[in-house]
Amino acid sequence: MSAQREMKEKKPWHTPLTIIITVIGVIAIVALVTVAVLQNRPVPQKYKYGIVLDAGSSHTALYIYEWPAEKDNNTGRVEQKHSCKVKGKGISSYAAEPEKAGTSLIDCMREAELQVPTKRHRETPLYLGATAGMRLLKIEDSAASDKVFQAVEQTLQRSPFYYQGARILTGQEEGAFGWVTVNYLDDRLKQGLETTGALDLGGASTQISFVSRNYDISESPSNSVTFRLYGNDYNLYTHSFLCYGKDQVLKKALAHQTQSGPTKVQDPCFHPGYSVKRDYASLYDSPCVSDMKPKGAPSEFTHIGEGNFSQCQEVVKSLFNFTACTYSRCSFDGVFQPPLQGPFGAFSAYYFVMNFLNLTDTSFPLETVKKNLANYCATPWNELKQRHLGRVKEKYLAEYCFSGTYILTLLTEGYNFTKEKFSDIKFIKEIKGSDAGWTLGYMLNLTNMIPAEAPDSPPLPHAGYVSIVTVIAILLFILLILCLRSIWPRCSKQQQIV
């Protein structure tokens, strides 16, 4: 009997009370961990959407953006979901037939209806921003500009989305929102990193925007924009040059070469063998050159290419005024510009032209870039057409030599990117899947998606929280076992005595 009693005292785990307490303890701890995991596990993602139409001078594009619905309070990352290029030219080209400006948007709006979930249609904001093309039309014919907008608004108001209006952006807004887009997508604003400058080139205007520590606002207040984003202050220099987009500056170059009203123009900016008849009326139909039209000029002239890069550069340089400057320093045409600072992203036409010319790699010395462009410009026109037959429209193909020369001249002579500073430029089409441009920055501003102050965040991430709860639960379980081991032998002995 004494041997059996001694064995029972050594195995107190077999008593019913011990088993019950142990089971309850295990169940409680498993329940604690399970509740913590289920409560904090990621839920199926729901999204909100925003739509922006970029009504540029040469074409219109629609962009759809999305962000996590449960993080609508300034913490959700906005990304591009879809884009659609509207067929035809920009809405400013429909001045004589304004109703077509509205109907041109219908196909892309139908695409948007399919891309955005139906239940989100009524709450999805829809914006249209027009840029330099409409700015020029407003200057030339304000009534025609109003009619184009009326036609556009009628189409957009019939869509199922939450239409928020259409308007013409100022050049300063276009530049500033492009800068916001580039730095937002690169996570530089939220992390407070050194920002990237923005270089934007369209058909009718071009913008430069960057933060410079040496920028004195008082010297040129009209070129200053101040942002407070995520708790950081940014004093942004930005300027937009109207009539210096690649299409309008070509008109300026041709106007410069036809001041005497010739019937034939030998143009170094077009390829050898190129020959096209051009109409004087269509060349001078823009406010950028209308006051330069020569009197008594013939109805047309023959445009003949020579393909000489160095002479083309001289033609382009003649379009800039480098002497008039009332500030401590200027870019061109008497416009103040502080010293360049930091890296730069060059997008829109900058990218598309330089990408076609295989000149986006700025690790090459500037002289090598110029040499490659000179070789391209010297390529005979017939050879070039055969090389790109059916892949590139003839009009665009003919203009790449001029556009490439203009871009290099604008950057190096206009903005003063020296051969050392030129390597700071990165030609970009998109950042992390979203197109570079002003549209995202515009929507972020209108929807207040970027807070002035840094948003609060939980003290611990989800994984860290669950890990800590699990460790604490295990420690509690161990302490429970130790506690029970000190109690159970006494309980077992009492039961045996009885």
VEXDREN-2710 file (C-alpha; in Angstrom, 1 decimal):
% VEXDREN-2710
k/r/px/py/pz
1/MET/0.0/0.0/0.0
2/SER/2.8/2.4/0.8
3/ALA/4.4/1.8/-2.6
4/GLN/1.1/2.6/-4.4
5/ARG/0.7/5.8/-2.4
6/GLU/4.2/6.8/-3.2
7/MET/3.6/6.3/-7.0
8/LYS/0.5/8.4/-6.9
9/GLU/2.3/11.2/-5.1
10/LYS/4.9/11.2/-7.9
11/LYS/2.2/11.4/-10.6
12/PRO/-0.1/14.2/-9.6
13/TRP/-0.8/15.0/-13.3
14/HIS/-3.3/12.1/-13.4
15/THR/-5.8/13.6/-11.0
16/PRO/-9.1/14.9/-12.5
17/LEU/-8.6/18.4/-11.1
18/THR/-5.2/18.7/-12.7
19/ILE/-6.5/17.6/-16.1
20/ILE/-9.4/20.0/-16.0
21/ILE/-7.3/23.0/-15.0
22/THR/-4.7/22.2/-17.7
23/VAL/-7.3/21.8/-20.4
24/ILE/-9.0/25.1/-19.4
25/GLY/-5.6/26.9/-19.4
26/VAL/-4.7/25.6/-22.8
27/ILE/-8.1/26.5/-24.3
28/ALA/-7.9/30.0/-22.8
29/ILE/-4.4/30.6/-24.3
30/VAL/-5.4/29.2/-27.7
31/ALA/-8.5/31.4/-27.7
32/LEU/-6.4/34.5/-26.8
33/VAL/-4.0/33.9/-29.6
34/THR/-6.8/33.1/-32.1
35/VAL/-8.7/36.3/-31.3
36/ALA/-5.6/38.4/-31.6
37/VAL/-4.8/36.9/-35.0
38/LEU/-8.3/37.1/-36.4
39/GLN/-8.9/40.6/-35.1
40/ASN/-5.8/42.0/-36.7
41/ARG/-5.5/39.9/-39.9
42/PRO/-5.6/41.8/-43.2
43/VAL/-9.2/42.1/-44.6
44/PRO/-10.0/41.8/-48.3
45/GLN/-8.9/45.1/-49.9
46/LYS/-11.5/47.6/-51.0
47/TYR/-10.6/50.5/-53.2
48/LYS/-11.8/54.0/-54.0
49/TYR/-11.1/55.7/-57.3
50/GLY/-10.5/59.1/-59.0
51/ILE/-10.4/60.1/-62.7
52/VAL/-8.5/62.9/-64.3
53/LEU/-8.6/63.9/-68.0
54/ASP/-5.4/65.6/-69.2
55/ALA/-6.6/67.9/-72.1
56/GLY/-3.2/68.8/-73.7
57/SER/-2.5/70.7/-76.8
58/SER/-1.8/67.7/-79.0
59/HIS/-4.1/65.0/-77.4
60/THR/-6.2/64.2/-74.4
61/ALA/-5.5/61.3/-72.0
62/LEU/-7.7/59.8/-69.2
63/TYR/-6.1/58.4/-66.0
64/ILE/-7.9/56.3/-63.4
65/TYR/-6.3/56.2/-59.9
66/GLU/-7.1/53.9/-57.0
67/TRP/-6.3/53.7/-53.3
68/PRO/-7.3/51.5/-50.3
69/ALA/-10.8/52.5/-49.1
70/GLU/-10.0/51.9/-45.4
71/LYS/-7.0/54.2/-45.6
72/ASP/-8.8/57.1/-47.1
73/ASN/-7.6/59.4/-44.3
74/ASN/-4.3/60.4/-45.9
75/THR/-2.5/57.1/-45.4
76/GLY/-3.4/55.1/-48.4
77/ARG/-1.0/55.0/-51.4
78/VAL/-2.6/56.3/-54.6
79/GLU/-1.6/54.4/-57.7
80/GLN/-2.6/54.5/-61.4
81/LYS/-5.0/51.7/-62.4
82/HIS/-5.7/52.5/-66.0
83/SER/-5.1/55.0/-68.8
84/CYS/-6.8/55.7/-72.1
85/LYS/-5.6/57.9/-74.9
86/VAL/-8.4/59.8/-76.6
87/LYS/-8.4/59.4/-80.4
88/GLY/-7.7/62.6/-82.4
89/LYS/-6.1/65.8/-81.4
90/GLY/-6.4/68.0/-78.3
91/ILE/-9.7/69.6/-77.5
92/SER/-8.3/73.1/-78.5
93/SER/-8.2/71.9/-82.1
94/TYR/-12.0/71.7/-82.2
95/ALA/-12.5/75.4/-81.9
96/ALA/-14.4/75.5/-85.2
97/GLU/-16.5/72.4/-84.3
98/PRO/-16.7/72.5/-80.5
99/GLU/-19.3/69.7/-80.3
100/LYS/-16.6/67.3/-81.5
101/ALA/-14.5/68.1/-78.5
102/GLY/-17.1/66.5/-76.3
103/THR/-17.9/63.4/-78.5
104/SER/-14.1/62.7/-78.8
105/LEU/-14.1/61.7/-75.1
106/ILE/-17.0/59.2/-75.2
107/ASP/-14.9/56.1/-75.9
108/CYS/-12.5/56.6/-73.1
109/MET/-15.3/57.5/-70.7
110/ARG/-16.9/54.1/-71.6
111/GLU/-13.6/52.4/-70.8
112/ALA/-13.6/54.1/-67.4
113/GLU/-17.1/52.8/-66.7
114/LEU/-15.8/49.3/-67.2
115/GLN/-12.6/49.8/-65.2
116/VAL/-14.3/51.3/-62.1
117/PRO/-16.7/49.0/-60.2
118/THR/-20.3/50.0/-60.8
119/LYS/-21.0/50.5/-57.0
120/ARG/-18.2/53.0/-56.9
121/HIS/-19.3/55.1/-59.9
122/ARG/-21.4/57.8/-58.1
123/GLU/-18.7/58.5/-55.5
124/THR/-15.7/58.6/-58.0
125/PRO/-14.6/62.2/-58.6
126/LEU/-14.0/63.1/-62.2
127/TYR/-11.8/66.1/-63.2
128/LEU/-10.7/67.6/-66.5
129/GLY/-7.7/69.9/-66.6
130/ALA/-6.7/71.7/-69.8
131/THR/-3.2/73.0/-70.3
132/ALA/-1.3/75.2/-72.8
133/GLY/-3.4/74.4/-75.9
134/MET/-6.5/75.8/-74.3
135/ARG/-4.5/78.6/-72.7
136/LEU/-3.5/79.7/-76.2
137/LEU/-7.1/79.3/-77.5
138/LYS/-8.3/81.4/-74.6
139/ILE/-5.9/84.2/-75.7
140/GLU/-6.8/83.8/-79.4
141/ASP/-10.6/83.4/-79.1
142/SER/-12.2/83.4/-75.7
143/ALA/-15.7/82.7/-77.0
144/ALA/-14.5/79.6/-78.9
145/SER/-12.7/78.4/-75.7
146/ASP/-16.0/78.7/-73.8
147/LYS/-17.9/76.7/-76.4
148/VAL/-15.3/73.9/-76.3
149/PHE/-15.6/73.7/-72.5
150/GLN/-19.4/73.6/-72.8
151/ALA/-19.3/70.7/-75.2
152/VAL/-16.8/68.8/-73.0
153/GLU/-18.9/69.4/-69.8
154/GLN/-22.1/68.1/-71.5
155/THR/-20.3/64.8/-72.2
156/LEU/-18.8/64.5/-68.8
157/GLN/-22.0/65.4/-66.9
158/ARG/-23.7/62.5/-68.7
159/SER/-21.2/60.0/-67.2
160/PRO/-22.2/58.1/-64.1
161/PHE/-19.2/59.6/-62.2
162/TYR/-19.1/62.5/-59.7
163/TYR/-18.2/65.2/-62.1
164/GLN/-16.1/67.9/-60.4
165/GLY/-15.6/70.4/-63.2
166/ALA/-13.3/71.3/-66.1
167/ARG/-10.9/74.2/-66.1
168/ILE/-7.7/75.6/-67.6
169/LEU/-4.7/75.1/-65.4
170/THR/-2.2/77.9/-65.1
171/GLY/1.4/77.1/-66.2
172/GLN/2.5/77.4/-62.5
173/GLU/-0.1/74.8/-61.4
174/GLU/1.0/72.4/-64.2
175/GLY/4.6/72.6/-63.1
176/ALA/3.9/72.4/-59.4
177/PHE/1.6/69.4/-59.7
178/GLY/4.1/67.6/-61.9
179/TRP/6.6/68.0/-59.2
180/VAL/4.2/66.7/-56.6
181/THR/3.5/63.6/-58.8
182/VAL/7.2/62.7/-59.3
183/ASN/8.1/63.0/-55.6
184/TYR/4.9/61.4/-54.3
185/LEU/5.4/58.3/-56.5
186/ASP/9.0/58.1/-55.5
187/ASP/8.0/58.2/-51.7
188/ARG/10.3/61.3/-51.2
189/LEU/7.6/63.4/-49.6
190/LYS/6.4/61.0/-46.9
191/GLN/10.0/60.1/-46.0
192/GLY/11.3/63.7/-46.0
193/LEU/14.0/62.8/-48.5
194/GLU/15.8/65.2/-50.9
195/THR/13.3/66.0/-53.6
196/THR/13.5/65.5/-57.4
197/GLY/13.1/68.4/-59.8
198/ALA/10.5/68.1/-62.5
199/LEU/11.0/68.9/-66.2
200/ASP/7.8/68.7/-68.3
201/LEU/7.6/69.2/-72.1
202/GLY/4.3/69.3/-73.9
203/GLY/3.2/70.5/-77.3
204/ALA/2.6/74.1/-76.4
205/SER/4.5/74.8/-73.2
206/THR/7.3/73.5/-71.0
207/GLN/7.8/73.6/-67.2
208/ILE/10.7/73.5/-64.8
209/SER/10.1/73.0/-61.1
210/PHE/12.6/72.2/-58.2
211/VAL/13.4/73.0/-54.6
212/SER/16.5/75.2/-54.2
213/ARG/18.0/76.0/-50.8
214/ASN/19.5/79.1/-52.4
215/TYR/16.2/80.4/-53.7
216/ASP/15.2/83.8/-52.4
217/ILE/11.4/84.1/-52.7
218/SER/11.4/87.9/-52.6
219/GLU/13.5/88.1/-55.8
220/SER/10.7/86.6/-57.9
221/PRO/7.5/85.8/-55.9
222/SER/5.5/84.9/-59.0
223/ASN/7.7/81.8/-59.5
224/SER/7.3/80.6/-56.0
225/VAL/5.0/77.9/-54.6
226/THR/5.1/76.8/-50.9
227/PHE/3.9/73.4/-49.9
228/ARG/3.6/71.8/-46.4
229/LEU/3.4/68.1/-47.0
230/TYR/3.7/65.3/-44.4
231/GLY/5.0/67.8/-41.9
232/ASN/7.8/69.2/-44.2
233/ASP/7.9/72.6/-45.8
234/TYR/8.9/72.9/-49.5
235/ASN/9.8/76.2/-51.1
236/LEU/9.3/75.3/-54.8
237/TYR/10.6/77.3/-57.7
238/THR/8.5/76.7/-60.8
239/HIS/8.0/78.4/-64.2
240/SER/6.1/77.6/-67.3
241/PHE/7.2/78.8/-70.7
242/LEU/4.2/79.2/-73.0
243/CYS/5.0/78.8/-76.7
244/TYR/8.1/76.7/-75.9
245/GLY/6.4/73.3/-76.2
246/LYS/7.9/71.2/-79.0
247/ASP/5.1/71.9/-81.5
248/GLN/4.9/75.6/-80.9
249/VAL/8.6/76.1/-80.8
250/LEU/8.9/74.4/-84.2
251/LYS/6.5/77.0/-85.6
252/LYS/8.7/79.7/-84.0
253/ALA/11.7/78.2/-85.7
254/LEU/10.0/78.1/-89.1
255/ALA/8.7/81.6/-88.6
256/HIS/12.2/82.8/-87.8
257/GLN/13.4/81.3/-91.1
258/THR/10.5/82.7/-93.2
259/GLN/10.6/86.4/-92.2
260/SER/11.5/87.5/-95.7
261/GLY/8.6/85.5/-97.2
262/PRO/10.6/83.1/-99.3
263/THR/9.2/80.4/-101.5
264/LYS/11.9/78.0/-100.4
265/VAL/13.5/77.3/-97.0
266/GLN/16.8/75.3/-96.5
267/ASP/16.3/73.9/-93.0
268/PRO/19.2/72.4/-91.1
269/CYS/16.9/70.8/-88.6
270/PHE/15.3/68.4/-91.1
271/HIS/16.9/65.4/-92.9
272/PRO/18.8/65.6/-96.2
273/GLY/16.3/64.8/-99.0
274/TYR/13.3/66.0/-97.0
275/SER/11.0/68.2/-99.1
276/VAL/7.5/69.3/-98.3
277/LYS/5.3/72.2/-99.3
278/ARG/3.9/74.1/-96.4
279/ASP/1.1/76.7/-96.2
280/TYR/2.0/80.1/-94.8
281/ALA/-1.5/80.5/-93.3
282/SER/-1.3/77.3/-91.2
283/LEU/2.2/78.1/-90.1
284/TYR/1.2/81.5/-88.6
285/ASP/-2.2/80.4/-87.2
286/SER/-0.9/80.4/-83.6
287/PRO/-0.8/83.3/-81.2
288/CYS/2.9/82.3/-80.6
289/VAL/3.9/83.5/-84.1
290/SER/0.8/85.3/-85.5
291/ASP/2.4/88.7/-85.1
292/MET/5.5/87.6/-87.0
293/LYS/3.8/86.8/-90.3
294/PRO/5.6/88.6/-93.2
295/LYS/3.5/90.9/-95.3
296/GLY/3.1/90.0/-98.9
297/ALA/4.3/86.4/-98.4
298/PRO/3.2/83.8/-101.0
299/SER/0.6/81.2/-100.1
300/GLU/3.1/78.4/-99.6
301/PHE/6.8/77.6/-99.4
302/THR/8.9/74.5/-100.0
303/HIS/10.5/73.2/-96.8
304/ILE/13.8/71.5/-97.7
305/GLY/16.0/69.6/-95.1
306/GLU/19.8/69.8/-94.9
307/GLY/20.5/67.7/-91.7
308/ASN/23.1/69.8/-90.0
309/PHE/23.0/69.5/-86.2
310/SER/25.4/72.4/-85.4
311/GLN/23.5/74.8/-87.7
312/CYS/20.2/73.6/-86.3
313/GLN/21.4/74.4/-82.8
314/GLU/22.1/78.0/-84.0
315/VAL/18.6/78.2/-85.3
316/VAL/17.2/77.0/-82.0
317/LYS/19.4/79.4/-79.9
318/SER/18.1/82.3/-81.9
319/LEU/14.6/81.6/-80.4
320/PHE/15.9/82.4/-76.9
321/ASN/16.8/85.8/-75.4
322/PHE/19.8/85.3/-73.2
323/THR/20.6/89.0/-72.7
324/ALA/17.6/90.5/-71.0
325/CYS/17.7/89.9/-67.3
326/THR/16.7/92.2/-64.4
327/TYR/17.4/89.6/-61.7
328/SER/20.6/88.2/-60.2
329/ARG/20.4/85.3/-62.7
330/CYS/18.0/84.1/-65.4
331/SER/17.3/81.2/-67.6
332/PHE/16.1/82.9/-70.8
333/ASP/13.7/85.6/-71.9
334/GLY/14.3/87.5/-68.7
335/VAL/12.9/84.8/-66.4
336/PHE/14.6/84.4/-63.0
337/GLN/16.0/81.0/-62.2
338/PRO/17.9/80.0/-59.0
339/PRO/20.9/77.5/-59.2
340/LEU/19.9/74.0/-60.2
341/GLN/19.8/71.6/-57.3
342/GLY/19.4/67.8/-56.9
343/PRO/18.3/65.1/-59.4
344/PHE/15.7/65.9/-62.1
345/GLY/13.1/63.7/-63.8
346/ALA/12.3/64.7/-67.4
347/PHE/9.0/63.3/-68.7
348/SER/6.2/63.7/-71.3
349/ALA/7.8/64.7/-74.7
350/TYR/11.2/64.8/-73.1
351/TYR/11.0/61.0/-72.6
352/PHE/9.2/60.1/-75.9
353/VAL/11.6/62.1/-78.1
354/MET/14.8/61.0/-76.3
355/ASN/13.7/57.4/-76.1
356/PHE/13.1/57.3/-79.9
357/LEU/16.5/58.7/-80.4
358/ASN/18.1/56.2/-77.9
359/LEU/19.5/59.1/-75.9
360/THR/17.8/58.5/-72.5
361/ASP/21.0/57.1/-71.0
362/THR/22.6/60.3/-69.5
363/SER/25.5/58.3/-68.2
364/PHE/27.1/59.0/-71.6
365/PRO/29.1/62.3/-71.8
366/LEU/27.1/65.2/-73.1
367/GLU/29.4/65.4/-76.2
368/THR/28.6/61.8/-77.0
369/VAL/24.9/62.6/-76.9
370/LYS/25.4/65.5/-79.2
371/LYS/27.5/63.4/-81.6
372/ASN/24.8/60.7/-81.8
373/LEU/22.1/63.2/-82.5
374/ALA/24.3/64.9/-85.2
375/ASN/24.6/61.5/-86.9
376/TYR/20.9/60.9/-86.7
377/CYS/20.1/64.4/-88.2
378/ALA/22.5/63.7/-91.1
379/THR/20.7/60.4/-92.0
380/PRO/19.1/60.7/-95.5
381/TRP/15.3/61.1/-95.3
382/ASN/14.6/58.1/-97.6
383/GLU/16.8/55.8/-95.6
384/LEU/15.0/56.9/-92.4
385/LYS/11.6/56.3/-93.9
386/GLN/12.5/52.8/-95.0
387/ARG/14.0/52.0/-91.5
388/HIS/10.7/53.0/-89.7
389/LEU/8.2/52.2/-92.5
390/GLY/4.7/51.7/-91.0
391/ARG/5.8/52.1/-87.4
392/VAL/6.1/55.9/-87.0
393/LYS/3.9/58.5/-88.6
394/GLU/5.9/60.5/-91.2
395/LYS/5.1/63.8/-89.6
396/TYR/6.6/62.8/-86.2
397/LEU/9.5/61.0/-87.9
398/ALA/10.5/64.2/-89.7
399/GLU/10.5/66.3/-86.5
400/TYR/12.6/64.1/-84.2
401/CYS/15.9/65.8/-85.4
402/PHE/14.5/69.2/-84.6
403/SER/12.9/68.1/-81.3
404/GLY/16.0/66.4/-80.1
405/THR/18.1/69.4/-80.9
406/TYR/15.6/71.7/-79.2
407/ILE/15.6/69.5/-76.0
408/LEU/19.4/69.5/-75.7
409/THR/19.6/73.3/-76.3
410/LEU/16.8/74.0/-73.9
411/LEU/18.4/72.0/-71.1
412/THR/22.0/73.0/-71.6
413/GLU/21.7/76.6/-72.9
414/GLY/18.3/77.5/-71.5
415/TYR/18.2/75.9/-68.0
416/ASN/22.1/75.7/-67.7
417/PHE/22.5/72.0/-67.2
418/THR/26.3/71.9/-67.7
419/LYS/28.0/68.7/-68.9
420/GLU/28.6/67.8/-65.3
421/LYS/25.0/68.5/-64.2
422/PHE/23.4/66.9/-67.3
423/SER/23.9/63.4/-65.8
424/ASP/21.5/64.5/-62.9
425/ILE/18.7/64.2/-65.4
426/LYS/16.7/61.0/-65.7
427/PHE/14.3/60.6/-68.6
428/ILE/11.2/58.9/-67.3
429/LYS/7.9/57.7/-68.7
430/GLU/6.5/56.3/-65.4
431/ILE/7.4/55.7/-61.8
432/LYS/6.3/52.4/-60.1
433/GLY/3.6/51.8/-62.7
434/SER/2.1/55.3/-62.8
435/ASP/2.7/57.8/-65.5
436/ALA/4.8/60.9/-64.7
437/GLY/2.8/64.1/-65.2
438/TRP/0.7/66.7/-63.4
439/THR/-2.6/64.7/-63.3
440/LEU/-1.9/62.6/-60.1
441/GLY/-0.6/65.7/-58.2
442/TYR/-3.7/67.6/-59.3
443/MET/-6.1/64.9/-58.0
444/LEU/-4.1/64.5/-54.7
445/ASN/-4.4/68.2/-54.1
446/LEU/-8.2/68.4/-54.9
447/THR/-9.0/65.3/-52.8
448/ASN/-6.7/66.4/-49.9
449/MET/-5.0/63.0/-50.0
450/ILE/-1.6/64.5/-48.9
451/PRO/-1.9/65.9/-45.3
452/ALA/0.0/69.0/-44.2
453/GLU/1.1/67.0/-41.1
454/ALA/2.5/63.5/-41.1
455/PRO/-0.4/61.1/-40.3
456/ASP/-0.4/59.1/-37.1
457/SER/0.5/55.4/-37.4
458/PRO/0.0/52.5/-35.0
459/PRO/2.9/52.0/-32.5
460/LEU/3.4/48.5/-33.7
461/PRO/2.9/46.8/-37.1
462/HIS/0.4/43.9/-37.3
463/ALA/3.0/41.2/-37.3
464/GLY/4.8/42.7/-34.3
465/TYR/1.6/43.0/-32.4
466/VAL/0.6/39.4/-33.0
467/SER/4.1/38.2/-32.0
468/ILE/4.1/40.0/-28.7
469/VAL/0.6/38.7/-27.8
470/THR/1.7/35.2/-28.6
471/VAL/4.9/35.4/-26.5
472/ILE/3.0/36.8/-23.6
473/ALA/0.4/34.0/-23.9
474/ILE/3.2/31.4/-23.8
475/LEU/4.8/33.0/-20.8
476/LEU/1.5/33.0/-19.0
477/PHE/1.0/29.4/-19.8
478/ILE/4.5/28.5/-18.4
479/LEU/3.8/30.5/-15.3
480/LEU/0.5/28.7/-14.9
481/ILE/2.1/25.3/-15.1
482/LEU/4.8/26.2/-12.6
483/CYS/2.2/27.5/-10.2
484/LEU/0.1/24.4/-10.6
485/ARG/3.1/22.1/-10.0
486/SER/3.7/23.7/-6.6
487/ILE/0.0/23.2/-5.7
488/TRP/-0.9/19.8/-7.1
489/PRO/1.4/17.6/-4.9
490/ARG/-0.2/19.0/-1.7
491/CYS/-3.7/18.5/-3.2
492/SER/-2.8/15.0/-4.1
493/LYS/-1.3/14.1/-0.7
494/GLN/-4.5/15.5/1.0
495/GLN/-6.6/13.3/-1.2
496/GLN/-4.6/10.2/-0.3
497/ILE/-4.7/10.8/3.4
498/VAL/-8.4/11.1/3.3
END
